[in-house]
Amino acid sequence: MPSWLIFALIGLGGGLASGLFGIGGGILIVPALVYWAGFSQHQATGTSLAVLLPPVGLAAVIEYYRHGNVDVHAAVILAATLFVGAWLGAEAANRLDGPYLRLLFGIFVCGLGVHAVIGAIKRLGWF
C-alpha cells in the first residue's frame, strides 16, 4: 500500500475519532504511525502533535463553537498550560528510550480504558 494512502487512512480515522469523541492523536494516530507506517515512538508522537494543530484547531472547534459548545475562557487557560505541559512532556519523552516510552503509553491507554469501562458500568447501574 502506498505511504500516502496509509497516511490518508490514518488521518481520516483520527479526524473521525477527534470529531466524535475529542480524541485522535495519542489514542489513534500515534499507534497507527508506529504499526502501519513503521515510525519510531518518538517520530510518531512528534508527527501527531504537528498534524493536530491546524485541522483540530480549525475544523472541529469551529463546529463545536457554532453550537455553543466551546468555553473560550477555559480554552484559553487550557491552551496556555497545555503549551507548557507539552513542552515539559516532550523534554521528558526525548530523554527516554523508545521501548520505555511505548511501555508508558501502553500503561496510560490501558488505564484510560479501564477507567472508561468502569465509569460506563456505574452509569448504567450495573454496579
N, C-alpha and C positions, 0 to 999 in steps of 0.2 A: 504494500500500500504506500503511495507517495506521502512524504512527510507533510506536505501542505494539507492533504486530506486528513491525516491524523490530527494535526493542529486544529483544523476546522471542526472536526467532530468533538474534540476536547473543548474547544471554545463554545460550541453550541450547547453541549451538555452543561458546562459550567455556567453559561448565561441563563439557561432554563432554570437550573437549581438556584441561582442567585435571585432571579426574579420571583420564583415561587417561595423559597424558604429563607432568603437572605444569606445563603452560603455559596460556596463555589471554589474559592481559591485553595484554602488548606485542605478542605474535605474532598474535593474532586479534582481540581486542576493539578495540584502537586502530585498525588499518586498516579494520575494518568500520564503526566510527563515522565515520571520515573519508569513506570511499567510499559507504557505504549511507545514512548518516544526515546527511551533509553537515557534520559537525563540523569545526572547525579542528583542527590537530595538537595544539595546547595543550589545547583543550577535551576532545578525545578522550583524551589522556593523563591529565588530571585526573579525568575521569569514570571511566575504567578503574580508577584507583587507589582511588577512593571505592567503586566497586562490588565490588571483590575482597575487601575486608576481611571482611564477615560470611559470605558463602557458602563461601569457601575456608577461612576460619578455623574454621568450624563443621562443615560437612558432610564435605568430603573428608578433612580432618585427623582427624576422629573415626573415620572408617572405616579409614584407614591405621593409626591408633593401636591400634584394636581388633585388628588383625592383627599387632601388634608391629613396625610399620614406621615408627615415629617415634622419633628420638633426641632426647629432651626437652632434654638438656644442650646439644647442638648447636643445637637450635631456639631456645633462649633467647639464646645468643650471636649467632646469625644475626639474630634479630629485633631485638636491640638495635643491632647495627651496621647492619642494613638500614634502621632508623629514621633513623640519622644519614646514611647514604648517600642515601636517598630525599630527605631534606631538601636535601642538597647538590646532588643531581641536579635537583631541582625549581627550586632557585635558578638553576642554570646554564641549564636549559631555558627559563625565563621571561625570560632575557636574550637569547635567540636569536630571530631572525625565524623564522616558521613554515616557509618553504622550507628553511632550513638545518637545522632540527630534523628535518624529513622526510627530508632527504638523509642525515643521520647515522643515523636509524632504518633507512633502506634499506640502508646500508652494514653496519650491525650485523646485520640479518636475513640478508643475503647471506653475510656471513662465518660466521654461525652455521650456515647451510645447507651451505656448502662443508665446514666442519669436521665436521658430522654425516655427510655423504655419504662423505668420506674415511675417517672412523673406521669406518663400517659396511663399506666395501670392504675395509679392512685386517682387520677381524674375520672377514669372510667368506673371507679368504685369497685374494682376487683380485689382490692386490699383494704 
